[in-house]
Amino acid sequence: MAVDEDMEKLRDAIAQQLRELRGTNDSKVVDLVWGYYQMAADGADMIVEIESNTYIDDEDVQLTAGQERALESLGFTRPDAGMPNWWIGLEGSHDEDIDEAAVATARGLVEVLGHDVREALAASVTWHPTPAFRVSRDRAAGLLVGTAVGDALGAGYEFGPALRADAPVAMIGGGLGNFAPGEWTDDTSMAVCIAHVFAQGMDPRSAQARDAVAANFGHWMASNPPDVGVQTRAVMRMADDGFADDLTSAAAEYFRANPTRSAGNGALMRTAPVALFDTTPLIVASVARRLAELTHADPIAGDACVIWSLAIAHAVYLGNFDGVRWALDYVPQERREYWSQRLDEAETLPPGTFSRNGWTVHALQAAYAAIVQTPVPEDDPARHFRLALENAVRVGHDTDTVAAIAGGLLGARWGYSAIPLEWTRRLHGWPGLRAADLRDMATMASPPSYAGQPGMANYFQHPLDSGVFIGGYAAGSNPPEGIDAVVSLCRTAEADDLAKGIAPQDHVEVWLSDRGYEDNPHLDHVLTEAARMVASLRQEGKTVLIHCVSGQSRTPTVAALYAAEALGVPARDALRAIQRIHPGARPNATFLEIIDRHA
């Protein structure tokens, strides 16, 4: 089934069935059971899955026995009696068979469940058309770490003037909270409060999850943060208790009392993690608005969160920025033209135009303008992350928030691997987390263990620089004495052993697979970044250990590229020198190609 044309036809066919059955295009209709379509990564087959109970408006809604019997009559089964999910697999030898089966199933669901699926929900089938559309872990990690990097980068320039186009931008620290260089502010702290709940496996549509988010907000406030948004602080003080309902009620009261001053950017700045839970558009839009309403009841603030969260989810799955425009379908119809005009402005007016960016509309426009008006370098597209984020900071005024908003979408598009190591190296913030913690929270995975992995049995001194050592785990967890910086080229449980006693900012972890381009979205970029990071640490006077799992492919590659970058030795000559002392150094074919063409 072709991704673009055939899936578009399927979406339209299902939408037409819904129009015929209900006679309406009303986009405000809400599902009774939160059913959603989900494509299976199994050729042209499709799975339609219905979640038979969930929390809706804080009530546990379940299918009736009659509805469950109706599902059975349609061919749905319950794979696990202990789980609230029913599914049906649709198979066919031709594309038209799948089309007909999907349309028939959509009709059956509406008829027997009273399940009014709004037209936009049918479009969600386009999100999972082939196995290639699996969630990118690199981009999922990028959306959360990108938010934090933008936040920390902009912190030192907060409420300063706009900067000239060539002004340098760095993690200088300072700002309203006198933050340390690389320390994130309230933007990321509140995003972490949301991401933590998702990482615990809670469904954010439930009252339980929203209460957990509200409780996390309370824990953060109790830490006496140096910088809290005016509206957020006021709402949290007004709330009678720390539950989600209390916050939502207080936010509504604040909106009634301040109808023209309640669309601050405090909800938009923390919305990126919504895309970590689910990428079904209707669910993303609903969760984004519900979480925004914990502190920001103005519909405009909710709209901004819906647009940006959907754009981020779209970028994670499809690797582009088109979701910003596409998300307008999920904004109430009476405000779509308003937002379309605001996006037109952001695409054409200089980013500095949007200087009132404490307001959520200008904040979104400033971030979007910085992204779409920064050219993507043809020779190294991943550099767009850095260039666009620097331009977001140069807009001035509420710089940490504009850059945090931009960083979430940029990270979702380009991935964790595109984020400069010099920034992730210093990144840290409440509650005592660093870049690797955010990465693991976003991917909801623990580092694998490679204890006992075969490979080089010793640590070797770089033949061209006595201040650099190379190694792998087979050499043991006690590197040579004098090491005060570690560059890890693999994500492992044992990496912390190698970095014992090393300052956190001097243990640099690189997102790098040993499988070539297929598992590395920006391989040339990442290898060059790693080599330059070793050079930067050496310039700081550090004795550096470079390691991967076995020390046979990634490690010698980066060591050779470091010699080329910092010492002026051709990379292939540097590799030959390394192989004379370490015959087991055998970079894979792709790495060798990069070494050979490295100037």
KOLDO-887424 format. One line per 5 residues: number of its first residue (from 1); their letters; for each residue y, z, x of C-alpha. Coordinates in Angstrom, 3 decimals. Each point is the difference from the previous one (the first is absolute). Layout:
BEGIN
NUM = A = Y,Z,X; ...
END
This chain:
BEGIN
1 = MAVDE = 0.000,0.000,0.000; 3.274,-1.072,1.655; 2.280,2.968,0.561; 3.253,-1.477,-1.228; -0.645,-2.533,-2.761
6 = DMEKL = -3.245,1.217,-1.545; 0.933,3.667,-0.044; 3.341,-0.937,-1.534; -1.852,-1.876,-2.754; -2.289,2.968,-0.585
11 = RDAIA = 2.959,2.349,-0.287; 1.711,-2.272,-2.488; -3.180,-0.420,-2.041; -0.478,3.759,-0.321; 3.671,0.511,-0.844
16 = QQLRE = -0.279,-2.664,-2.725; -2.965,1.810,-1.545; 2.004,3.212,-0.096; 2.919,-1.763,-1.674; -2.278,-1.471,-2.649
21 = LRGTN = -1.662,3.329,-0.691; 3.135,2.124,-0.166; 2.704,-2.540,-0.692; 2.425,1.543,2.480; 1.262,-0.264,3.546
26 = DSKVV = 1.312,3.567,-0.075; -0.001,1.210,3.590; 0.408,3.637,-1.024; -3.467,0.358,-1.507; -1.945,2.735,1.771
31 = DLVWG = -3.783,-0.026,0.538; -1.915,2.621,-1.952; -2.686,0.378,2.656; 1.680,-1.349,3.150; -2.504,-2.802,0.359
36 = YYQMA = 0.578,-2.510,2.715; -1.502,-3.178,1.361; -1.451,0.073,3.442; -1.379,-2.904,1.931; -3.215,0.455,1.969
41 = ADGAD = -0.277,-1.170,3.594; -3.079,-2.037,-0.877; 0.695,-3.695,0.069; 1.321,-1.267,-3.320; -1.471,2.852,-2.045
46 = MIVEI = 2.279,2.507,-1.655; -0.342,3.582,-1.114; 1.994,1.300,-2.937; 0.144,3.773,0.264; 1.183,2.447,-2.632
51 = ESNTY = 0.794,3.606,0.808; -1.133,1.882,-3.062; 2.021,3.135,0.456; 3.198,0.965,1.757; 3.140,2.010,-0.468
56 = IDDED = 2.621,-1.695,-2.145; 3.130,1.944,-0.851; -1.812,3.081,1.335; -2.920,-0.283,-2.415; -3.569,-0.789,0.985
61 = VQLTA = -0.669,-3.188,-1.955; -3.630,-1.057,-0.386; -1.797,-2.836,-1.678; -1.676,0.879,-3.280; -3.752,-0.349,-0.443
66 = GQERA = 0.639,-3.008,-2.196; 2.109,-1.675,2.648; -2.653,0.651,2.621; -2.648,-1.578,-2.241; 2.339,-2.973,-0.413
71 = LESLG = 0.265,-0.339,3.760; -3.782,-0.020,0.230; -0.157,-2.735,-2.619; 2.351,-2.087,2.158; -2.363,0.377,2.944
76 = FTRPD = 1.835,2.768,1.868; -2.111,2.516,1.907; 0.671,3.389,1.515; -1.177,-0.143,3.624; 0.057,3.759,0.413
81 = AGMPN = -0.412,2.302,-2.968; 2.171,2.567,1.724; 2.947,-2.343,0.401; 2.480,-1.101,-2.704; -0.170,-3.676,0.790
86 = WWIGL = -1.568,-2.926,-1.850; -0.257,-3.447,1.486; -1.286,-3.451,-0.628; -0.678,-2.700,2.553; 0.923,-3.540,-0.989
91 = EGSHD = -2.057,-2.682,1.683; 0.040,-3.741,-0.267; -0.994,-3.122,1.882; 3.338,-1.657,-0.678; 3.588,1.213,-0.018
96 = EDIDE = 0.336,-0.765,-3.713; -2.918,2.377,-0.750; 1.871,2.836,1.651; 3.170,-0.940,-1.870; -1.764,0.002,-3.357
101 = AAVAT = -1.798,3.264,0.692; 3.210,1.731,1.079; 1.883,-1.168,-3.076; -2.843,1.025,-2.304; -0.162,3.431,1.613
106 = ARGLV = 3.745,0.459,-0.330; -0.239,-0.863,-3.706; -2.883,2.412,-0.471; 1.813,2.855,1.703; 3.045,-0.387,-2.171
111 = EVLGH = -2.048,-0.268,-3.172; -2.379,2.918,0.488; 2.181,2.430,1.934; 3.376,-0.600,-1.590; 1.006,-0.582,3.593
116 = DVREA = 3.440,-1.658,-0.062; 0.286,-1.409,3.494; 3.486,-1.230,0.691; 0.295,-3.538,1.283; 0.855,1.087,3.513
121 = LAASV = -3.252,1.924,0.326; -1.993,-3.209,-0.259; 1.838,-1.215,3.093; -1.633,2.756,2.039; -3.107,-2.154,0.426
126 = TWHPT = 1.947,-2.026,2.552; 0.046,2.968,2.358; -3.717,-0.121,0.885; -1.152,-3.620,-0.163; -2.122,-0.146,3.185
131 = PAFRV = -1.516,2.305,2.614; 2.892,-0.901,2.296; 2.301,2.033,-2.228; -1.422,3.377,0.987; 2.560,2.667,0.775
136 = SRDRA = 1.262,-0.306,3.547; -0.308,3.413,1.654; 2.561,-1.089,2.551; 2.548,-0.759,-2.725; -0.881,3.116,-2.021
141 = AGLLV = 0.708,2.114,3.070; 3.128,-2.042,0.633; 1.599,0.790,-3.354; -0.003,3.760,0.608; 0.699,-0.009,3.735
146 = GTAVG = 2.602,-2.730,-0.516; 1.813,2.229,-2.480; 0.039,2.866,2.504; 1.066,-2.182,2.924; 2.915,-1.429,-1.975
151 = DALGA = 0.982,3.482,-1.111; -0.038,1.423,3.533; 1.754,-3.070,1.419; 2.822,0.241,-2.505; 0.381,3.788,0.117
156 = GYEFG = 2.379,0.029,2.923; 2.395,-2.450,-1.658; 0.080,1.593,-3.457; 3.296,-0.422,-1.818; 1.517,-1.740,2.966
161 = PALRA = 1.823,-3.329,-0.239; -1.643,-3.390,-0.027; -0.991,-1.179,3.471; 0.705,-3.369,1.553; -2.820,-2.533,-0.063
166 = DAPVA = -0.923,0.490,3.669; 0.390,3.786,0.117; -3.057,1.724,1.534; -2.052,2.184,-2.338; -2.255,2.759,1.316
171 = MIGGG = -1.650,3.270,-1.049; 2.896,2.117,1.158; -0.460,2.951,-2.346; 2.890,1.993,-1.414; 1.376,-0.896,-3.401
176 = LGNFA = 0.700,2.422,-2.836; -3.020,2.152,0.814; 0.425,-0.095,3.787; -3.466,-1.528,0.208; -1.845,-0.409,3.271
181 = PGEWT = -0.500,-3.572,1.266; -2.888,-1.468,-1.970; 0.051,2.691,-2.692; -0.117,-1.183,-3.588; 2.160,1.407,-2.786
186 = DDTSM = -0.393,0.808,-3.690; -0.854,-3.628,-0.814; -3.359,0.122,1.786; -0.654,3.677,-0.731; 0.059,-0.730,-3.740
191 = AVCIA = -2.106,-3.138,0.502; -2.541,2.148,1.839; -0.077,2.352,-3.004; -1.171,-2.964,-2.104; -2.320,-1.600,2.568
196 = HVFAQ = -1.768,3.321,0.588; -1.007,0.190,-3.675; -1.376,-3.550,0.100; -1.922,0.803,3.201; -1.673,2.867,-1.871
201 = GMDPR = -1.430,-2.514,-2.445; 2.070,1.084,-3.014; 0.925,-2.529,-2.662; 3.837,0.032,-0.103; -0.055,-0.937,-3.680
206 = SAQAR = -1.347,3.469,-0.760; 1.978,3.168,-0.688; -1.964,1.705,2.764; 1.163,-2.483,2.624; 3.624,0.045,-1.116
211 = DAVAA = -0.062,3.792,0.104; -1.396,-0.224,3.535; 2.843,-2.322,1.014; 2.517,2.379,-1.581; -1.606,2.931,1.821
216 = NFGHW = 0.236,-1.891,3.298; 3.682,-0.619,-0.665; 0.341,3.754,-0.474; -1.789,0.781,3.281; 2.300,-2.398,1.789
221 = MASNP = 3.106,1.568,-1.558; -1.283,3.454,0.964; -0.030,-1.144,3.641; 3.826,-0.070,-0.160; 0.381,-3.669,0.980
226 = PDVGV = 3.285,-0.825,1.720; 0.770,-2.977,-2.247; -0.731,-0.270,-3.743; 1.471,-2.513,-2.423; 2.663,1.391,-2.319
231 = QTRAV = -1.742,-1.099,-3.196; -3.468,1.069,1.160; 1.233,3.455,0.991; 1.849,0.436,-3.306; -3.020,-1.020,-2.107
236 = MRMAD = -2.392,2.234,1.911; 2.336,2.941,-0.423; 0.308,-0.688,-3.734; -3.771,-0.121,-0.579; -1.340,3.161,-1.635
241 = DGFAD = -3.251,-0.267,1.878; -1.617,-2.187,2.616; -2.104,-2.129,-2.339; 0.520,-3.708,-0.534; 1.093,0.447,-3.622
246 = DLTSA = 2.666,2.487,1.058; 1.369,-2.358,2.638; -0.045,-2.950,-2.394; 1.850,2.001,-2.643; 2.566,1.183,2.533
251 = AAEYF = 0.510,-3.568,1.206; 0.583,-1.149,-3.599; 2.499,2.807,-0.512; 1.811,-0.962,3.197; 0.162,-3.608,-1.212
256 = RANPT = 1.471,1.062,-3.349; 2.661,2.027,1.779; 0.693,-2.688,2.620; -0.699,-3.348,-1.684; 1.928,-2.027,2.580
261 = RSAGN = -1.099,1.944,3.086; -3.764,0.339,-0.364; -1.255,-3.183,1.651; -0.040,1.291,3.557; -2.430,-1.436,2.561
266 = GALMR = -2.073,3.185,0.276; -2.935,-1.360,-2.023; 0.030,-3.469,1.552; -0.142,1.409,3.528; -3.384,1.677,-0.630
271 = TAPVA = -1.720,-2.644,-2.168; -1.972,-1.950,2.640; -3.214,2.115,-0.214; -0.535,-1.023,-3.644; -1.621,-3.192,1.300
276 = LFDTT = -2.659,2.059,1.803; -1.678,1.057,-3.241; -0.482,-3.282,-1.833; 1.375,-3.508,0.072; -0.551,-0.833,-3.665
281 = PLIVA = 3.555,-0.915,-1.016; 0.178,1.940,-3.259; -1.324,3.138,1.675; 2.361,-0.310,2.979; 2.988,-0.480,-2.308
286 = SVARR = -0.917,2.926,-2.233; -0.716,2.427,2.850; 3.172,-1.000,1.851; 2.150,0.719,-3.045; -1.761,3.278,-0.869
291 = LAELT = 0.414,1.326,3.538; 3.624,-1.132,0.125; 0.693,1.916,-3.204; -0.930,3.268,1.677; 3.556,0.043,1.357
296 = HADPI = 1.725,-3.196,-1.199; 0.009,-0.699,-3.747; 2.470,-2.897,0.063; -1.982,-3.142,-0.973; 1.762,-1.944,2.738
301 = AGDAC = -1.454,2.346,2.624; -3.424,-0.449,-1.588; 0.396,-3.784,0.003; 0.799,0.026,3.716; -3.174,1.974,0.725
306 = VIWSL = -2.092,-2.353,-2.146; 1.362,-3.078,1.786; -0.399,1.393,3.496; -3.434,1.550,-0.559; -1.347,-3.251,-1.433
311 = AIAHA = 1.567,-1.968,2.856; -1.750,2.303,2.489; -3.363,-0.273,-1.791; 0.405,-3.789,-0.060; 0.795,-0.049,3.741
316 = VYLGN = -3.044,2.104,0.853; -2.303,-2.412,-1.824; 1.650,-3.348,0.508; 2.063,0.418,3.168; 3.386,-1.226,-1.213
321 = FDGVR = 3.248,1.201,-1.577; -0.359,-2.009,-3.213; -0.885,3.110,-1.961; 3.645,1.070,-0.225; 0.739,-2.856,-2.393
326 = WALDY = -3.411,0.057,-1.639; 0.467,3.698,-0.873; 2.810,-0.814,-2.435; -2.689,-0.758,-2.607; -0.667,3.753,-0.113
331 = VPQER = 3.595,1.038,-0.628; 0.976,0.353,-3.691; 1.123,-3.384,-1.250; 3.517,1.135,-0.840; 0.653,0.786,3.706
336 = REYWS = -1.794,-2.884,1.701; 3.062,-2.218,0.185; 2.019,2.878,1.439; -2.517,0.479,2.798; -0.411,-3.731,0.562
341 = QRLDE = 3.731,-0.242,0.648; -0.135,2.979,2.371; -2.761,-1.698,1.995; 2.016,-3.244,0.062; 2.852,1.974,1.568
346 = AETLP = -2.298,1.589,2.570; -1.353,-3.385,1.028; 3.425,-1.573,0.489; 2.625,2.650,0.821; 0.227,1.701,3.420
351 = PGTFS = -2.071,3.216,0.108; 3.147,1.986,0.774; 1.263,-0.885,-3.496; -2.253,2.717,-1.410; 1.803,2.962,1.488
356 = RNGWT = -0.290,2.327,-3.038; -3.644,0.417,0.881; -0.290,3.595,-1.118; -0.320,-1.786,-3.370; -3.531,-1.288,-0.533
361 = VHALQ = 1.115,-3.563,-0.834; 2.003,-0.457,3.191; -2.729,1.750,1.992; -2.595,-2.497,-1.232; 2.380,-2.919,0.531
366 = AAYAA = 0.908,1.124,3.520; -3.667,0.358,0.996; -1.003,-3.298,-1.594; 2.985,-1.847,1.508; -0.845,1.273,3.481
371 = IVQTP = -3.585,-1.198,-0.430; 0.507,-3.452,-1.495; 3.099,-0.885,2.013; -1.596,0.835,3.349; -1.776,-3.110,1.311
376 = VPEDD = -3.695,0.344,0.829; -0.489,-0.945,3.693; -2.304,-2.999,0.222; -1.465,1.028,3.358; -0.699,3.612,-1.021
381 = PARHF = 0.206,0.564,-3.780; -0.871,3.702,0.310; 3.377,0.591,1.686; 1.552,-0.499,-3.433; -0.893,3.637,-0.690
386 = RLALE = 2.247,1.216,2.815; 2.808,-2.501,-0.528; 0.273,0.512,-3.768; -0.196,3.785,0.280; 2.772,0.045,2.581
391 = NAVRV = 2.109,-2.111,-2.357; -0.696,2.467,-2.818; 1.439,2.792,2.148; 3.025,-2.116,0.895; 0.987,-0.096,-3.697
396 = GHDTD = 1.338,3.532,0.512; 0.595,2.925,-2.361; -3.319,1.406,-1.331; -1.819,-1.540,2.923; -3.130,2.127,0.071
401 = TVAAI = -0.782,-0.758,-3.626; 0.791,-3.724,0.127; -2.153,-0.339,3.115; -2.800,2.086,-1.533; -0.025,-2.248,-3.068
406 = AGGLL = 0.011,-3.122,2.172; -2.633,1.455,2.330; -2.452,0.538,-2.840; 0.054,-3.658,-1.029; 0.155,-1.315,3.562
411 = GARWG = -2.969,2.167,0.987; -1.952,-1.164,-3.052; 0.680,-3.619,0.973; -0.483,0.101,3.780; -2.262,3.032,0.409
416 = YSAIP = -0.214,3.028,2.225; -0.814,-2.262,2.945; 3.487,-1.550,-0.204; 1.868,3.303,0.302; 1.426,0.462,3.517
421 = LEWTR = -1.945,2.554,2.041; 3.229,1.452,1.334; 0.770,1.082,-3.575; -3.431,1.232,-1.100; -0.288,1.875,3.283
426 = RLHGW = 2.863,2.349,-0.918; -0.539,0.128,-3.757; -0.492,3.469,-1.506; 1.116,2.208,-2.856; -0.807,2.431,-2.794
431 = PGLRA = -2.582,1.488,-0.316; -0.848,-0.358,3.683; -1.351,-3.552,-0.173; 0.237,-2.981,2.319; -0.487,-3.760,-0.388
436 = ADLRD = -3.797,0.197,0.351; -0.157,2.584,-2.794; 1.933,-2.281,-2.350; -2.188,-2.925,1.001; -3.168,1.921,-0.812
441 = MATMA = 1.459,1.365,-3.237; 0.861,-3.515,-1.146; -3.421,-1.440,0.838; -1.791,3.152,-1.204; -2.377,-0.245,2.936
446 = SPPSY = -0.993,2.197,2.916; -0.302,-1.321,3.553; -3.511,-1.142,0.886; -1.925,1.769,2.748; -1.248,-1.892,3.046
451 = AGQPG = -1.517,2.923,1.895; -2.692,-1.355,2.306; 1.329,-3.558,-0.196; -1.130,-2.020,3.068; 2.612,-1.427,2.291
456 = MANYF = 1.708,0.645,3.318; -1.363,3.200,1.554; 3.121,0.837,2.014; 3.757,0.042,-0.227; 1.539,-2.624,2.278
461 = QHPLD = 3.420,-0.073,1.575; 1.857,-3.201,-0.740; -0.270,-2.093,3.175; 3.658,-1.031,-0.224; 1.567,3.309,-1.093
466 = SGVFI = -1.300,3.406,1.087; 1.814,1.595,-2.962; -2.253,-1.705,-2.555; -3.664,0.805,-0.734; -2.451,-1.803,-2.267
471 = GGYAA = -3.117,1.327,-1.693; -2.280,0.413,-3.015; -1.978,2.768,-1.665; -3.125,-0.376,2.097; 2.106,1.352,2.863
476 = GSNPP = 0.341,3.342,-1.797; 2.786,1.903,-1.694; 1.654,1.279,3.178; 2.239,-2.697,1.472; 1.328,0.200,3.571
481 = EGIDA = 2.448,2.780,0.798; 3.667,-0.800,-0.259; -0.230,-2.126,-3.160; 3.019,0.737,-2.196; -0.084,-2.992,-2.379
486 = VVSLC = -2.874,-1.660,-1.870; -0.025,-3.423,-1.658; -2.932,-0.183,-2.437; -1.083,-3.527,-0.927; -2.462,1.194,-2.635
491 = RTAEA = 0.152,2.468,-2.844; -2.675,2.601,0.697; -0.807,3.648,-0.552; -0.304,0.547,3.757; 3.486,-1.292,0.844
496 = DDLAK = 1.446,3.476,-0.441; -2.371,1.315,2.683; 1.389,-2.471,2.493; 3.549,0.997,-0.937; -0.418,3.780,0.286
501 = GIAPQ = 3.144,1.510,1.476; 1.927,-3.269,-0.428; 3.318,0.193,-1.856; -0.465,-1.570,-3.462; 2.576,-2.717,0.626
506 = DHVEV = -1.884,-0.969,3.178; -3.292,-0.688,-1.773; 0.564,-3.512,-1.314; -2.590,-1.443,-2.404; -0.198,-3.783,-0.342
511 = WLSDR = -1.434,-1.782,-3.073; -2.358,-2.374,1.808; -3.475,-1.339,-0.760; -2.314,-1.622,2.535; -0.861,-2.876,-2.360
516 = GYEDN = 2.800,-2.402,0.760; 2.311,-1.532,-2.569; -2.272,0.600,-3.004; 0.665,3.754,0.046; 3.420,0.014,1.682
521 = PHLDH = 2.828,-1.411,-2.145; 2.428,-0.196,2.940; -2.237,0.034,3.060; 2.389,-1.514,2.585; 2.779,2.270,-1.237
526 = VLTEA = -2.146,3.149,0.142; -1.372,-0.694,3.470; 3.483,-0.653,1.351; 1.313,3.161,-1.697; -2.798,2.041,1.581
531 = ARMVA = 0.668,-1.416,3.462; 3.713,0.652,-0.316; -0.652,3.539,-1.191; -1.984,0.688,3.182; 2.936,-1.403,1.976
536 = SLRQE = 2.448,2.188,-1.920; -2.052,3.137,0.656; -0.177,-0.872,3.691; 3.781,-0.431,0.090; 0.227,3.531,-1.385
541 = GKTVL = -2.029,1.203,2.983; -3.246,0.545,-1.932; -3.475,-0.427,1.414; -1.752,-1.995,-2.700; -3.608,-0.232,-1.185
546 = IHCVS = -0.886,-3.159,-1.957; -3.256,0.208,-1.924; -2.063,-1.483,-2.814; -3.589,0.789,-0.995; -1.986,-1.621,2.794
551 = GQSRT = 2.853,-1.014,2.307; -1.403,-3.510,0.320; 2.200,-2.312,-2.109; 3.175,1.468,-1.485; 0.747,2.291,2.948
556 = PTVAA = -0.132,-2.582,2.826; 1.918,-2.459,-2.177; 2.936,2.357,-0.483; -0.195,1.103,3.649; 0.248,-3.630,1.117
561 = LYAAE = 2.855,-0.765,-2.381; 1.825,3.130,1.203; -0.178,-1.326,3.564; 1.466,-3.290,-1.183; 2.759,1.634,-2.056
566 = ALGVP = 1.058,2.702,2.448; -1.152,-1.090,3.438; 0.411,-3.768,-0.187; -3.657,-0.658,0.849; -1.610,-2.864,-1.965
571 = ARDAL = -2.194,1.549,-2.661; -3.161,-1.896,1.055; 0.489,1.088,3.625; 0.465,3.594,-1.161; -3.218,-0.208,-2.018
576 = RAIQR = -1.916,-1.284,3.051; 1.296,2.951,2.021; -1.156,2.386,-2.739; -3.429,-1.655,-0.153; -0.496,0.482,3.755
581 = IHPGA = 0.035,3.782,-0.484; -1.407,-0.067,-3.544; -2.571,-2.823,-0.314; -0.664,1.010,-3.616; 3.495,-1.112,-1.057
586 = RPNAT = -0.710,-2.945,-2.302; 2.791,-0.769,-2.488; -1.196,-1.989,-3.006; 0.724,-3.714,-0.221; 3.133,0.426,-2.114
591 = FLEII = 1.453,2.589,2.366; -0.712,-2.298,2.946; 1.927,-2.811,-1.702; 2.999,2.306,-0.423; -0.242,1.128,3.620
596 = DRHA = -0.086,-3.599,1.199; 3.057,-1.099,-1.928; 2.034,3.128,0.717; 3.053,-0.885,2.026
END
